[in-house]
Amino acid sequence: MKQRVKALQNDLAKEREQVNELKKYDPVKMKKSLDDNKKRLAEKTSAAEVLQKSLGKTKAENAELLKKVAELEARVKELEPVVEEVAEEQAQAA
């Protein structure tokens, strides 16, 4: 009789372990978690797309500004001799 009780207790303990293990994989809880993760992923993806567009726009603006700076530097180099001539003429006239 004691052996039978002990065997049943062991079986009960095993069944409880199995039930606890199965509770970890509750379909409703897992579905909710999956939905939450999908939502967070969609938000992050959306934010990443916005940042990528912003980065592209900023790079284009930067390239345009660098081009303007190069053009202005070239223009300054062209005008430097003229400015020096005018300064020399004013110095000679004075």
C-alpha positions as CSV (number, residue, x, y, z in Angstrom):
1,M,0.0,0.0,0.0
2,K,2.8,2.4,0.9
3,Q,4.6,1.7,-2.4
4,R,1.3,2.4,-4.3
5,V,0.9,5.7,-2.5
6,K,4.5,6.7,-3.1
7,A,4.2,5.7,-6.8
8,L,1.0,7.8,-7.1
9,Q,2.7,10.8,-5.4
10,N,5.6,10.5,-7.8
11,D,3.1,10.4,-10.7
12,L,1.3,13.4,-9.3
13,A,4.5,15.3,-9.0
14,K,5.5,14.5,-12.6
15,E,2.0,15.5,-13.8
16,R,2.3,18.8,-12.0
17,E,5.7,19.5,-13.5
18,Q,4.2,18.8,-17.0
19,V,1.2,21.1,-16.3
20,N,3.6,23.8,-15.2
21,E,5.7,23.4,-18.3
22,L,2.6,23.6,-20.5
23,K,1.4,26.7,-18.7
24,K,4.6,28.4,-19.9
25,Y,3.3,28.0,-23.5
26,D,-0.2,29.5,-22.9
27,P,-1.5,30.3,-26.5
28,V,-3.4,33.4,-25.4
29,K,-0.4,34.9,-23.6
30,M,2.0,34.0,-26.5
31,K,-0.4,35.6,-29.1
32,K,-0.6,38.8,-27.1
33,S,3.2,38.9,-26.7
34,L,3.6,38.2,-30.5
35,D,1.1,41.0,-31.3
36,D,3.0,43.4,-29.0
37,N,6.3,42.5,-30.5
38,K,4.9,43.0,-34.0
39,K,3.6,46.4,-33.0
40,R,6.9,47.5,-31.5
41,L,8.7,46.3,-34.6
42,A,6.4,48.2,-36.9
43,E,7.0,51.4,-34.9
44,K,10.7,50.9,-35.0
45,T,10.7,50.2,-38.7
46,S,8.6,53.4,-39.3
47,A,11.0,55.4,-37.2
48,A,13.9,54.0,-39.1
49,E,12.4,54.9,-42.4
50,V,11.8,58.5,-41.3
51,L,15.4,58.7,-40.1
52,Q,16.6,57.3,-43.4
53,K,14.6,59.8,-45.4
54,S,15.9,62.6,-43.2
55,L,19.5,61.4,-43.6
56,G,19.1,61.3,-47.4
57,K,17.7,64.8,-47.4
58,T,20.5,66.1,-45.1
59,K,23.2,64.5,-47.3
60,A,21.7,66.1,-50.4
61,E,21.6,69.5,-48.7
62,N,25.2,69.0,-47.5
63,A,26.4,68.1,-51.0
64,E,24.6,71.2,-52.4
65,L,26.1,73.5,-49.8
66,L,29.6,72.0,-50.4
67,K,29.2,72.7,-54.1
68,K,28.2,76.3,-53.3
69,V,31.2,76.8,-51.0
70,A,33.5,75.4,-53.7
71,E,31.9,77.8,-56.3
72,L,32.3,80.8,-53.9
73,E,35.9,79.9,-53.1
74,A,36.7,79.7,-56.9
75,R,35.0,83.1,-57.3
76,V,37.1,84.6,-54.5
77,K,40.2,83.3,-56.1
78,E,39.1,85.0,-59.4
79,L,38.5,88.3,-57.6
80,E,41.6,88.4,-55.5
81,P,43.8,89.8,-58.2
82,V,41.3,92.5,-59.0
83,V,40.9,93.5,-55.4
84,E,44.7,93.7,-55.1
85,E,44.9,95.9,-58.2
86,V,42.3,98.3,-56.8
87,A,44.1,98.4,-53.5
88,E,47.4,99.2,-55.2
89,E,45.7,101.9,-57.4
90,Q,44.2,103.5,-54.3
91,A,47.5,103.4,-52.5
92,Q,49.3,105.0,-55.5
93,A,46.6,107.7,-55.8
94,A,46.9,108.6,-52.2
